[in-house]
Amino acid sequence: MSHVIAMIQQYGLGFVFLNVLALQAGLPIPAYPTLIVAGAYAASGGNPLWALIVVGIAAALTADTAWYMAGRKYGLRILNTLCRISLSQDSCVRQTETIFQRFGPASMLFAKFVPGFASVATALAGALRLRYWVFVLFDAAGAGLWVSLGLGLGYIFRDAIGDVMDKLASLGRYGSMLVVLAFVAWILLKWWRRRLFIKQLRMDRVSVDELRDLIDANKVSAIVDVRSPLTQAATGRIPGALSIDIKNIAKGFDGVAKNDEVIVYCACPNEATAVKVAQQLRKIGFKRIRPLHGGIDAWISAGNAVER
């Protein structure tokens, strides 16, 4: 463990930059332990806090700008990619849309404090063509708050953190093993939660071709778009699809017979939000309800029209 401590002491700024950059780029590497330790060392004569804050903001902006540009180039499709590589639950797309719609660019002030939200929010900002200077302004402010909190905790509780680091250092390689095992356990826990979540999403789905045939045969009573109005406006929706308030699902189905065929769709990996809505509809008595496999992206990729 002593060599890890030495690295933070000797390469504090570079170590902070790389750790924050990796986390904001989407890798499952926690940055707060590094920030807390760096803050503790700053109190005892290490790198000054202002330099650590500047480096942390620069690293976050570097990674976030990359996601912003990806959002501008690939549109809302980049959100699915982000959630597929993330260990967070697949509902992060809908969560991000909802928060971003409510708070707008100001949501980036607290984005980094919400698990699974930061990278998706920056990509969404690019996909929605938020002006870059506005993006940089709010993203830098949010990164500054996030970095400052981690460093501040280390600075304030430096004595307790110093005791822990000294104890780990005294354990030698066993201390290093404890840190590695803790990190592996954290990754496995995230993976297991995601696995359980995906298992809950198992439900019969309808393909795009099947839906097209059902529409042509007039056998679908309702097609429901469960995405936020923000993304519906950006990409359009399947012609005739209903838009519902996800917090008051039953109200959106007034007049739809519970034995009729109902199709729900979203734009998230594993059709997570659509499946959740379908499960809730089944609980209130709907018998024939299925999510659209691939969601709106599959519908558009097949060359089908959308309405705006």
Secondary structure, 3 states (H helix, E strand, C coil): CHHHHHHHHHCHHHHHHHHHHHHHHCCCCCCHHHHHHHHHHHHCCCCCHHHHHHHHHHHHHHHHHHHHHHHHHHCCHHHHHHHHHCCCCCCHHHHHHHHHHHHHHHHHHCHHHCCCCHHHHHHHHHHCCCCHHHHHHHHHHHHHHHHHHHHHHHHHCHHHHHHHHHHHHHCCHHHHHHHHHHHHHHHHHHHHHHHHHHHHCCCCCECHHHHHHHHHCCCCCEEEECCCHHHHHHHCECCCCEECCCCCCHHHHCCCCCCCEEEEECCCHHHHHHHHHHHHHHHCCCCEEEEECCHHHHHHHCCCCCEC
